[in-house]
Amino acid sequence: MKTIAILTGVLTPVSAFAATGLTESNSSMFVWIFLGYCSFIVIVQVIPAVLLFTSMVKVIVSTVTENFAV
């Protein structure tokens, strides 16, 4: 029992020193340019999708209001 307590007392602080907290980023400017280009492609793809979705909703709403008009 005493050895378990000693091992616990010795090994518990070791995990506290394992994490350094800060990491150093070695990303160059080319990585950030690449990520910006990828996000630009995503935005360019989203804009037509939103326009198509809004026009689809307008057509559905106008069709539903014409069919259920009194």
Secondary structure as GFF3:
##gff-version 3
##sequence-region A 1 70
A	DSSP	alpha_helix	2	16	.	.	.	ID=ss1
A	DSSP	alpha_helix	29	67	.	.	.	ID=ss2
###
